[in-house]
Amino acid sequence: MSTGRAVLTVSELTTRLREVLEERFPAVWVEGEISNYRLYGSGHAYFTLKDADAQLRAVLFRNRMRRIRFEPADGLHVMAFGSVEVYPQRGEYQLVVELLEPKGLGALQLAFEQLKARLQAEGLFDPARKRELPRFPRKIGIVTSTSGAAIRDVLRVIGRRFGELHIVIAPCRVQGEGAAEEIAQGLRDLNGLGDVDVIIVGRGGGSLEDLWAFNEEVVARAIVASKAPVVSAVGHEVDFTIADFVSDLRAPTPSAAAELVVREKQAVVDTLAQLRARLARVAARPLRDLERRTDELTVRLRRAMRGELSHATHRVALATGGLRASDPVARVINDRHRLEGLEARLVGSFTRRCDRARYSLRAAVGRLDSLSPLAVLGRGYSLTRRPTGEVVRSGRQVKAGDDVRVLLHQGSLDARVTGTREQDDRPQV
């Protein structure tokens, strides 16, 4: 019999809801806090967007994940753009995220801070791992764009200061999609030559977006892995990138990088020219004066060398003593030994106190057991009580016809007195 009611199946109702939601919210911005963030091996990320009163499931598929510059994490306040879709198998709706931006701090700046903190925690910014530039480089590698002003500035400075140097250029893009991979590959190619003494990597100035390739982790890792010391020369003096922090030396500009690389070699050339002039003047003097002057210079040089060596040795001894006194590893080892000794003493004291307490408890239990009325009943005796609960200790307390209860070791008897005796009938032992 038809009732006139329209009955939908679960699938039909879900389909209608899906059509309404997906048609009503094809593109929407949602602001909230990330929670329960999970990144799976498939590359898809699932999380929840929530505020004080509600929460919304969200998914960020792998092909969209590549567009996100920063690393999403629980507790991060973000703005998500996407579409609302229904997942019929679970009867749930979710936001399929197309774009994700941090609230407040820009995405690039947040990504910069996240990568900087992670690499710093690995110790890649530690000055102790930075290498000194070679004093006499014979071959210099340069990783940059061949069409930019940076390469022209570097070559002009090197040519002016020391034109006979061997220069190897690894051309690459320095901005845009794929630039970071090309920069990293250029570093690897120069290291693969095996005879490059120092590498300059950089470009001219620009916006944060223009310089972003030098903030990519792949470039930072390639700089760290370089066998040759790396000088970063990215942008202007006020610009800082991740490459600056991990490189062996930061130059404020590409031109300054070229000056730093060839600085000491030019100084050697100037010194040789001065020595040549002095030797020419000395050669004109009599041989005796030359020998005397040579002896004096030798003595002064030896005295100066001994003084410098003694001073350096003293500084090294002071620094070594200071390092040993403040060595955190030694302090940790000493504190660990103290902790182990205190732990052993604590365990021993606790064990002894437990043993004494256990012995005292057993003794007390034995004494209590010997005094327990139940122990007496266990030897065959009984306890008689009147209905009022009074314990019967004498035949004079009851008379014939009274009801009494006899408590045995196991169970009890309800009895009636048929007679009493005044005399003591207790068995003789």
Secondary structure as UniProt FT lines:
FT   HELIX           10..24
FT   STRAND          28..39
FT   TURN            41..42
FT   STRAND          45..50
FT   STRAND          55..60
FT   HELIX           62..65
FT   TURN            66..67
FT   TURN            74..75
FT   STRAND          77..87
FT   TURN            88..91
FT   STRAND          92..102
FT   HELIX           107..121
FT   TURN            122..125
FT   HELIX           127..129
FT   STRAND          139..144
FT   TURN            146..147
FT   HELIX           149..162
FT   TURN            163..164
FT   STRAND          166..171
FT   TURN            177..178
FT   HELIX           179..193
FT   STRAND          198..203
FT   TURN            208..211
FT   HELIX           212..215
FT   HELIX           217..225
FT   STRAND          230..234
FT   TURN            237..238
FT   HELIX           242..246
FT   STRAND          249..250
FT   HELIX           254..283
FT   HELIX           287..325
FT   HELIX           328..371
FT   HELIX           373..378
FT   TURN            379..380
FT   STRAND          383..385
FT   TURN            387..388
FT   HELIX           395..397
FT   TURN            400..401
FT   STRAND          403..407
FT   STRAND          412..416
//
